[in-house]
Structure formats: structure tokens, C-alpha cells
């Protein structure tokens, strides 16, 4: 399990509801609410009904850092059927069992299309075949926290599981990823639109954090993995699809069988900042080392 002691302060505010419990609260979303846009501080999150109430876009300071042309959240790939989950509706639907929305600590019985506050918490429970899935998204202190837990009573072969899919905008031009500890190993490079690099994967290894840079807005995003079960063998990847996205995936259970009775939790925090093209790596590294804090790294 990846769990850094220096980051325990980030986890204390991430309560995880049990997968089995009392009848959940069900908000009144209504038939005419296809999306909900939430802004807390400098971070804006779009949630879409079309993708079964999973994220659809992330903005920082009013600028889209990701694109709506993709699926977000968690998706499973099964050997006999392919992808199931989030916006992948081509095979079997993910079965939603409960949704809840909280703004400034108060449950919203009928959330509107636009929400503004200091903090936001979204809780989503679903089933994908024999997997029980519990997902929480929080926005506070200009950071996005994502927590995913799943449980299965049965031994289940998988092609893979993707968590925390972030479809960064296709104008993102560079990436940086690294590990904590004495070695401080880092991977960095450009993300371009050339045919020779189209649909190529980058990073492709376990890392503690990764960052991307968007040169038009001069903004960057940093995602830090706070927790992950070691048995899942998590690997971070960016898929370069020019004109569409530079998409981040946390790949788990790559051609593995999930053991019967498995229950595991993954947690990630994403923060943003602003810097010039020559200084963004140092600024992003400072955010990563601070556990997702953005103080002192803005232009």
C-alpha cells in the first residue's frame, strides 16, 4: 500500500462510507438536470448525468484544464466483454444505487444546475457485475480529492481497472512525474501532436505524483496518489491522443485476477498552480512535495 506518513493530514478529512449499510439518501435530481457545475474557490467541477454522474471537466480559475470529450472516474475491463463503468455504456450499464451531494457540509435534497460554496462533497455508490463500488469526490482548499473503494466476494479475472481518469486538454504540452524518498526519481517529457507520437503512452510506471502543463493558460495540474493497494500493482500512464486529450490513467490489476473477498481503497488529490514555461516544473514539484498545497507557487 502506498501511504506516506507526511500526507496523513490530507486523509483525515476523507471519511469513507461503508459499502453496505442503511438505505441511502436519494436526492431529487429531476428529469431536466443533465449536469451540475460546482465551483469552490478557484476550482470548478462539472458532473454529468450522461456519464452516470461522473466528472465531465475540471477548470482552474475559469479555464478548462480537462476536456468533456472523454470518460472520467473508474472503469473495469473484463476479458469476456470489455469496458463497463462511467461513460462506457456500449456493453453493460453500471448500476447506480445511491448519490448524495453536500455543499458547505449540508446535504442538498434538490441540487441545482450551478453550485457555489467553500466545500463540496459528492458520494456515489454503484455495482459493476460482482463489484461493489464506492466513490467520493471532494473540493476544498482549491484541491480536488478523489477516493474509490471496491469490494468483490468472488474471484474475478480482469483485463484491467482504471481509476482517476483525467482527460487533460489536448493543448497540454508537457508532463512531469516522480517518486518520493531519497532517490527522487523523475520522468519528464513533451506531449506533441506529431503522427509519430499519436496514441502513445507515457510514464508507464508506478509514481507517487504526476503533473502536466498547459502553456496557453500558463497553468499546471498536479495529482498525488495518497493510497493504493499494493496487490493491484498501480501504474500511472498518460495516453497522447492529439486533438482530443492527453489522458491520465491509474492502471490496476493488469491481466490479473482479483481475489475473492478483496476490498481496496485508492485515494488521489489534485491541485493546480500557475507558472511560466521555464519555471513550471519547479513550481509543480513544490506542490507535489507539499502534498497538493498551492500556496506560494502562483504567478
C-alpha positions in Angstrom: 0.0 0.0 0.0 1.3 3.4 -0.9 0.7 5.7 2.1 3.1 8.5 3.0 3.2 9.5 6.7 3.7 13.1 5.7 0.4 13.1 4.0 -1.8 11.7 6.8 -3.1 15.2 7.4 -4.7 15.1 3.9 -6.6 11.9 4.7 -8.3 12.9 8.0 -11.0 14.8 6.1 -11.8 11.9 3.8 -14.4 9.8 5.6 -15.4 6.7 3.6 -19.0 5.4 3.8 -19.4 1.7 4.1 -20.3 -0.3 1.0 -23.2 -1.9 2.8 -25.5 -0.1 5.2 -28.8 1.6 5.7 -31.0 2.8 2.8 -29.1 5.7 1.3 -30.4 9.3 0.9 -31.5 9.9 -2.7 -31.5 13.5 -3.9 -34.2 14.9 -6.2 -32.3 15.4 -9.4 -35.3 15.7 -11.7 -35.6 14.9 -15.4 -34.2 18.3 -16.6 -30.9 18.3 -14.8 -28.4 16.9 -17.2 -25.3 18.4 -15.5 -24.2 20.1 -12.3 -21.4 22.7 -12.2 -19.8 23.2 -8.8 -17.3 26.0 -8.0 -15.4 26.2 -4.7 -12.7 28.8 -4.7 -10.6 28.6 -7.9 -11.7 25.0 -8.8 -14.7 24.1 -10.8 -16.0 20.6 -11.3 -18.6 19.5 -13.9 -20.7 16.4 -13.1 -22.7 14.8 -16.0 -25.9 12.7 -15.9 -25.0 11.4 -19.3 -21.9 9.6 -17.9 -23.9 8.3 -14.9 -23.0 11.3 -12.7 -19.2 11.1 -13.1 -16.9 14.1 -13.7 -17.0 15.8 -17.0 -14.5 18.6 -16.8 -12.1 20.3 -14.3 -11.5 24.1 -14.5 -8.9 26.2 -12.6 -9.5 30.0 -12.4 -12.3 29.6 -15.0 -10.0 27.9 -17.6 -10.8 24.3 -18.6 -7.9 22.1 -17.7 -9.6 19.0 -19.0 -12.0 18.2 -21.9 -15.5 16.9 -21.9 -14.6 14.6 -24.8 -14.0 11.6 -22.5 -14.9 9.4 -19.6 -13.8 10.0 -16.0 -13.9 8.1 -12.8 -13.4 4.3 -12.6 -13.9 1.7 -15.3 -13.4 -2.1 -15.4 -12.3 -4.1 -18.4 -13.4 -7.7 -18.4 -11.9 -10.4 -20.7 -15.3 -11.5 -22.0 -17.0 -8.2 -22.6 -14.6 -5.1 -22.5 -15.2 -1.9 -20.6 -18.0 -1.4 -18.1 -18.4 1.8 -16.0 -18.8 5.6 -16.1 -19.4 6.8 -19.7 -18.7 3.4 -21.2 -22.3 2.4 -22.0 -21.5 0.3 -25.0 -21.6 -3.1 -23.2 -23.4 -3.2 -19.9 -24.6 -0.3 -17.8 -23.1 0.5 -14.4 -25.9 0.2 -11.9 -26.1 3.3 -9.7 -27.5 2.6 -6.2 -27.1 6.0 -4.5 -26.0 9.5 -5.0 -25.6 12.3 -2.5 -24.4 15.9 -2.7 -23.2 18.2 0.1 -22.3 21.9 -0.1 -20.6 23.6 2.8 -21.3 20.5 4.9 -25.1 20.4 4.3 -26.9 17.7 2.3 -28.7 19.0 -0.8 -32.1 17.5 -1.3 -32.5 19.1 -4.7 -29.2 20.3 -6.1 -29.4 22.9 -8.8 -27.5 23.2 -12.1 -25.0 25.6 -10.6 -23.5 25.3 -7.1 -21.1 27.7 -5.4 -19.5 27.3 -1.9 -16.4 26.8 0.1 -16.5 23.0 0.2 -18.3 20.3 -1.8 -18.7 16.5 -1.3 -20.2 14.1 -3.8 -20.8 10.4 -2.9 -21.6 7.8 -5.5 -22.3 4.1 -4.9 -22.8 1.6 -7.7 -22.3 -2.0 -8.9 -20.4 -3.3 -11.9 -21.1 -7.0 -12.2 -20.0 -8.6 -8.9 -18.0 -5.5 -7.8 -19.5 -3.0 -5.3 -18.0 0.4 -6.0 -18.0 3.4 -3.6 -16.6 6.8 -4.9 -16.3 10.1 -3.2 -15.2 13.4 -4.7 -14.4 16.5 -2.5 -13.4 20.0 -3.3 -11.8 22.1 -0.6 -8.9 24.5 -0.2 -8.5 24.7 -4.0 -7.9 20.9 -4.2 -9.8 18.0 -5.6 -9.9 14.8 -3.5 -11.0 11.5 -5.1 -11.5 8.3 -3.1 -12.5 5.0 -4.6 -13.2 1.7 -2.8 -14.4 -1.5 -4.3 -15.3 -5.0 -3.0 -15.9 -8.3 -4.5 -16.9 -11.6 -2.9 -15.9 -13.6 -5.9 -12.6 -14.3 -7.6 -12.7 -12.3 -10.8 -10.3 -12.2 -13.8 -9.8 -8.7 -15.2 -8.0 -7.2 -18.2 -7.5 -4.0 -16.0 -9.1 -1.4 -13.9 -8.6 2.3 -14.5 -9.1 4.8 -11.6 -8.9 8.6 -11.5 -9.1 9.1 -15.3 -8.4 12.7 -16.1 -8.7 13.8 -19.7 -6.3 16.7 -19.8 -6.9 19.2 -22.6 -5.1 18.5 -25.9 -3.2 21.7 -25.5 -1.2 20.3 -22.6 2.4 20.3 -23.8 4.5 18.6 -21.1 4.4 16.2 -18.2 6.5 15.5 -15.1 6.2 12.6 -12.7 8.2 11.4 -9.7 8.6 9.4 -6.6 9.3 10.4 -3.0 12.2 9.3 -0.9 16.0 9.7 -1.2 16.2 8.8 -4.9 13.6 11.4 -6.1 13.4 9.6 -9.4 11.6 11.7 -12.0 10.3 11.3 -15.6 9.5 14.2 -17.8 8.9 15.0 -21.5 7.0 16.8 -24.1 3.5 16.0 -25.4 3.1 16.9 -29.0 0.7 16.4 -31.9 3.1 14.6 -34.3 1.9 11.4 -36.0 4.9 9.5 -34.7 3.7 10.1 -31.1 0.0 9.8 -31.7 -1.8 7.3 -29.4 1.4 6.6 -27.4 1.5 6.0 -23.7 3.9 8.0 -21.4 5.2 7.5 -17.8 4.1 3.8 -17.7 5.4 3.0 -14.2 4.5 3.4 -10.5 4.9 7.0 -9.4 3.8 8.9 -6.3 2.8 12.0 -8.2 2.5 13.4 -11.8 1.9 16.8 -13.3 1.0 18.4 -16.6 1.5 21.9 -18.1 -1.0 23.9 -20.2 1.0 26.7 -22.0 -1.9 28.8 -23.2 -3.2 29.5 -19.7 0.3 29.0 -18.2 -1.3 26.7 -15.6 -0.4 23.2 -14.4 -2.1 20.4 -12.6 -0.5 18.0 -10.0 -2.0 14.7 -9.0 -0.6 12.8 -6.0 -1.5 9.2 -5.2 -2.2 9.1 -1.5 -3.2 5.4 -1.1 -3.4 2.3 -3.2 -3.4 -1.5 -2.5 0.0 -3.0 -3.4 -1.7 -6.1 -4.8 -3.3 -4.0 -7.5 0.2 -3.1 -8.9 -0.9 0.5 -9.8 0.8 2.1 -12.8 0.4 5.7 -13.9 0.0 6.5 -17.6 -0.7 9.4 -20.0 -2.3 8.5 -23.3 -1.4 11.1 -26.0 -4.3 11.5 -28.5 -3.6 14.7 -30.4 -6.6 17.0 -30.9 -8.6 15.0 -28.3 -6.8 14.8 -25.0 -3.7 13.9 -23.0 -5.4 11.4 -20.7 -4.2 10.2 -17.3 -5.0 6.7 -16.1 -4.1 4.8 -13.0 -4.0 1.2 -14.2 -4.6 -1.6 -11.8 -4.9 -5.4 -11.9 -3.3 -5.6 -15.4 -4.3 -9.0 -16.7 -4.7 -10.2 -13.1 -7.4 -12.0 -11.1 -8.9 -10.1 -8.2 -9.0 -12.5 -5.2 -12.3 -13.4 -3.6 -13.1 -11.1 -0.6 -10.9 -8.3 -1.9 -11.6 -4.8 -0.6 -9.3 -2.0 -1.5 -9.2 1.8 -1.4 -7.4 4.3 -3.7 -7.1 8.0 -2.9 -5.8 10.9 -5.0 -5.5 14.6 -4.5 -5.2 17.0 -7.5 -4.1 20.6 -7.1 -3.4 23.4 -9.6 -1.0 26.3 -10.0 0.3 28.9 -12.4 3.8 29.5 -13.7 5.8 30.4 -16.8 7.1 27.6 -19.2 10.6 27.7 -17.8 9.6 27.5 -14.2 6.5 25.3 -14.1 8.4 22.1 -13.3 9.9 23.6 -10.1 6.5 25.0 -9.1 4.8 21.7 -9.8 7.4 19.8 -7.8 6.9 22.2 -4.9 3.1 21.4 -5.0 3.8 17.7 -5.1 6.2 17.8 -2.2 3.7 19.8 -0.2 1.0 17.2 -0.6 -1.1 19.2 -3.1 -0.7 22.6 -1.5 -0.6 25.5 -3.9 0.4 28.4 -1.6 3.4 30.3 -2.8 3.6 28.8 -6.3 1.3 31.1 -8.3 2.5 33.8 -10.6 
